[in-house]
């Protein structure tokens, strides 16, 4: 998760972040990162405030364990050479 956020926000490598989200994490949030990157601007940052794994085996009717990650992430707008991005 940290690597995807770093690629998408810090490095602005949105295609790589999308591929990692889809192929490695199997994240259904992969479409949101490019929107956040656009709104927060260059130099945007993040902090993972809480991370937890939940066993969804019962919900998905599969054999346990079937872990699903949940994260609470705080985002910071980036700054540009002319000052703070419009997202601030």
Phi and psi in degrees as GROMACS dihedral restraints (atoms count N, CA, C in turn):
[ dihedral_restraints ]
;  ai    aj    ak    al  type     phi  dphi    fc
    3     4     5     6     1   -61.9    20    10
    4     5     6     7     1   -38.6    20    10
    6     7     8     9     1   -65.9    20    10
    7     8     9    10     1   -39.6    20    10
    9    10    11    12     1   -64.2    20    10
   10    11    12    13     1   -45.4    20    10
   12    13    14    15     1   -64.3    20    10
   13    14    15    16     1   -41.4    20    10
   15    16    17    18     1   -63.6    20    10
   16    17    18    19     1   -42.7    20    10
   18    19    20    21     1   -66.0    20    10
   19    20    21    22     1   -44.2    20    10
   21    22    23    24     1   -74.1    20    10
   22    23    24    25     1   -42.0    20    10
   24    25    26    27     1   -93.6    20    10
   25    26    27    28     1   -52.0    20    10
   27    28    29    30     1   -72.6    20    10
   28    29    30    31     1   -49.2    20    10
   30    31    32    33     1   -90.2    20    10
   31    32    33    34     1   -13.4    20    10
   33    34    35    36     1    59.5    20    10
   34    35    36    37     1    32.6    20    10
   36    37    38    39     1   -98.7    20    10
   37    38    39    40     1    72.4    20    10
   39    40    41    42     1   -66.7    20    10
   40    41    42    43     1   -35.9    20    10
   42    43    44    45     1   -65.2    20    10
   43    44    45    46     1   -43.2    20    10
   45    46    47    48     1   -64.6    20    10
   46    47    48    49     1   -42.3    20    10
   48    49    50    51     1   -61.7    20    10
   49    50    51    52     1   -41.1    20    10
   51    52    53    54     1   -62.9    20    10
   52    53    54    55     1   -46.3    20    10
   54    55    56    57     1   -60.6    20    10
   55    56    57    58     1   -43.4    20    10
   57    58    59    60     1   -63.9    20    10
   58    59    60    61     1   -41.2    20    10
   60    61    62    63     1   -63.1    20    10
   61    62    63    64     1   -38.6    20    10
   63    64    65    66     1   -78.8    20    10
   64    65    66    67     1   -45.7    20    10
   66    67    68    69     1   -88.4    20    10
   67    68    69    70     1   -36.8    20    10
   69    70    71    72     1   -96.3    20    10
   70    71    72    73     1   -54.7    20    10
   72    73    74    75     1   -83.2    20    10
   73    74    75    76     1   -22.1    20    10
   75    76    77    78     1    56.5    20    10
   76    77    78    79     1    39.9    20    10
   78    79    80    81     1   -82.1    20    10
   79    80    81    82     1   131.3    20    10
   81    82    83    84     1   -85.1    20    10
   82    83    84    85     1     5.2    20    10
   84    85    86    87     1   -99.2    20    10
   85    86    87    88     1     8.6    20    10
   87    88    89    90     1   -63.2    20    10
   88    89    90    91     1   -23.7    20    10
   90    91    92    93     1   -81.0    20    10
   91    92    93    94     1   -15.2    20    10
   93    94    95    96     1   -82.2    20    10
   94    95    96    97     1   -33.6    20    10
   96    97    98    99     1   -58.3    20    10
   97    98    99   100     1   -43.9    20    10
   99   100   101   102     1   -61.9    20    10
  100   101   102   103     1   -34.8    20    10
  102   103   104   105     1   -67.1    20    10
  103   104   105   106     1   -46.0    20    10
  105   106   107   108     1   -61.4    20    10
  106   107   108   109     1   -43.3    20    10
  108   109   110   111     1   -60.2    20    10
  109   110   111   112     1   -41.3    20    10
  111   112   113   114     1   -66.2    20    10
  112   113   114   115     1   -41.0    20    10
  114   115   116   117     1   -71.5    20    10
  115   116   117   118     1   -38.9    20    10
  117   118   119   120     1   -82.5    20    10
  118   119   120   121     1   -21.3    20    10
  120   121   122   123     1    81.9    20    10
  121   122   123   124     1   172.4    20    10
  123   124   125   126     1   -59.3    20    10
  124   125   126   127     1   142.3    20    10
  126   127   128   129     1    81.5    20    10
  127   128   129   130     1    11.0    20    10
  129   130   131   132     1   -62.3    20    10
  130   131   132   133     1   151.9    20    10
  132   133   134   135     1  -127.7    20    10
  133   134   135   136     1   173.9    20    10
  135   136   137   138     1  -149.4    20    10
  136   137   138   139     1   161.6    20    10
  138   139   140   141     1  -145.7    20    10
  139   140   141   142     1   126.1    20    10
  141   142   143   144     1   -80.1    20    10
  142   143   144   145     1   111.5    20    10
  144   145   146   147     1   -86.1    20    10
  145   146   147   148     1   -32.9    20    10
  147   148   149   150     1  -154.1    20    10
  148   149   150   151     1   140.0    20    10
  150   151   152   153     1  -138.4    20    10
  151   152   153   154     1   135.0    20    10
  153   154   155   156     1  -149.1    20    10
  154   155   156   157     1   143.0    20    10
  156   157   158   159     1  -103.0    20    10
  157   158   159   160     1   134.7    20    10
  159   160   161   162     1  -122.0    20    10
  160   161   162   163     1   141.8    20    10
  162   163   164   165     1   -87.2    20    10
  163   164   165   166     1   109.8    20    10
  165   166   167   168     1   -94.8    20    10
  166   167   168   169     1    13.1    20    10
  168   169   170   171     1   -54.3    20    10
  169   170   171   172     1   -46.7    20    10
  171   172   173   174     1   -64.8    20    10
  172   173   174   175     1   -38.0    20    10
  174   175   176   177     1   -69.9    20    10
  175   176   177   178     1   -40.7    20    10
  177   178   179   180     1   -92.4    20    10
  178   179   180   181     1    -0.4    20    10
  180   181   182   183     1    55.4    20    10
  181   182   183   184     1    49.2    20    10
  183   184   185   186     1  -127.6    20    10
  184   185   186   187     1   168.4    20    10
  186   187   188   189     1   -67.5    20    10
  187   188   189   190     1   139.3    20    10
  189   190   191   192     1   -75.7    20    10
  190   191   192   193     1   158.4    20    10
  192   193   194   195     1   -84.8    20    10
  193   194   195   196     1   152.7    20    10
  195   196   197   198     1  -136.5    20    10
  196   197   198   199     1    83.9    20    10
  198   199   200   201     1   -79.4    20    10
  199   200   201   202     1   137.6    20    10
  201   202   203   204     1  -124.3    20    10
  202   203   204   205     1   132.8    20    10
  204   205   206   207     1   -89.8    20    10
  205   206   207   208     1   138.5    20    10
  207   208   209   210     1  -124.6    20    10
  208   209   210   211     1   135.4    20    10
  210   211   212   213     1  -138.3    20    10
  211   212   213   214     1   143.1    20    10
  213   214   215   216     1  -106.3    20    10
  214   215   216   217     1   117.6    20    10
  216   217   218   219     1  -119.9    20    10
  217   218   219   220     1   130.8    20    10
  219   220   221   222     1   -96.3    20    10
  220   221   222   223     1   138.6    20    10
  222   223   224   225     1  -116.9    20    10
  223   224   225   226     1   145.7    20    10
  225   226   227   228     1  -121.3    20    10
  226   227   228   229     1   135.6    20    10
  228   229   230   231     1   -67.5    20    10
  229   230   231   232     1   148.7    20    10
  231   232   233   234     1   -87.5    20    10
  232   233   234   235     1   172.5    20    10
  234   235   236   237     1  -116.6    20    10
  235   236   237   238     1   148.3    20    10
  237   238   239   240     1  -109.6    20    10
  238   239   240   241     1   172.4    20    10
  240   241   242   243     1   -61.8    20    10
  241   242   243   244     1   -28.5    20    10
  243   244   245   246     1   -87.9    20    10
  244   245   246   247     1     3.0    20    10
  246   247   248   249     1   131.4    20    10
  247   248   249   250     1  -148.7    20    10
  249   250   251   252     1   -81.6    20    10
  250   251   252   253     1   144.2    20    10
  252   253   254   255     1   -65.5    20    10
  253   254   255   256     1   159.7    20    10
  255   256   257   258     1   -59.5    20    10
  256   257   258   259     1   -18.9    20    10
  258   259   260   261     1   -73.3    20    10
  259   260   261   262     1   -15.7    20    10
